[in-house]
Amino acid sequence: MTHSPTGTASAPRTASAAGAADSDIELIRRLTHEYVSALDGGRLDDLLALFTEDGVWDGTGWGIPAVQGTAALREFFTSTMASNRGTCHLVLNHIIDVDGDTAKGTAYFHAFGRRLDGSLQDSLGLYSDSFARTARGWKFARRSVAGLLTPPAAD
């Protein structure tokens, strides 16, 4: 049995279907690593190329409005990159389910960074993703972000 991101079991795959799905899973996992590499490296155009043209970055789970489409993504990530001196994202515990030319997945992240004022940031979160196979390979159709282990509000 294979398992979905929600923890429900699905039917076993045939050997050829399993091989194709495993290859897709590795390509999608690489996409998630390319995302953090481009984000941490400040490579805006590389980052934007990882999304479909109508792709969504949704931070509502962290109190940040969702943005959709290349122009809105460019504006959002330009601002995000400009607000930090540098970041390092670690991405792990991927669960990816492929269904033909679409896929869904989750992955935890731990992000470290230094803000412009010199203060450090340290955050834990969960990416919940929808992926689409395009003529140029797998892309993010939607990347949703939610914070984990949020510290309590200051008194």
Stockholm file with secondary structure:
# STOCKHOLM 1.0

chainA/1-155         MTHSPTGTASAPRTASAAGAADSDIELIRRLTHEYVSALDGGRLDDLLALFTEDGVWDGTGWGIPAVQGTAALREFFTSTMASNRGTCHLVLNHIIDVDGDTAKGTAYFHAFGRRLDGSLQDSLGLYSDSFARTARGWKFARRSVAGLLTPPAAD
#=GR chainA/1-155 SS CEECTTSCEECCCCHHHHHHHHHHHHHHHHHHHHHHHHHHHTCHHHHHTTEEEEEEEEEEETTEEEEESHHHHHHHHHHHHHTEEEEEEEEEEEEEEEETTEEEEEEEEEEEEEETTSCEEEEEEEEEEEEEEETTEEEEEEEEEEEESCCCCCC
#=GC SS_cons         CEECTTSCEECCCCHHHHHHHHHHHHHHHHHHHHHHHHHHHTCHHHHHTTEEEEEEEEEEETTEEEEESHHHHHHHHHHHHHTEEEEEEEEEEEEEEEETTEEEEEEEEEEEEEETTSCEEEEEEEEEEEEEEETTEEEEEEEEEEEESCCCCCC
//
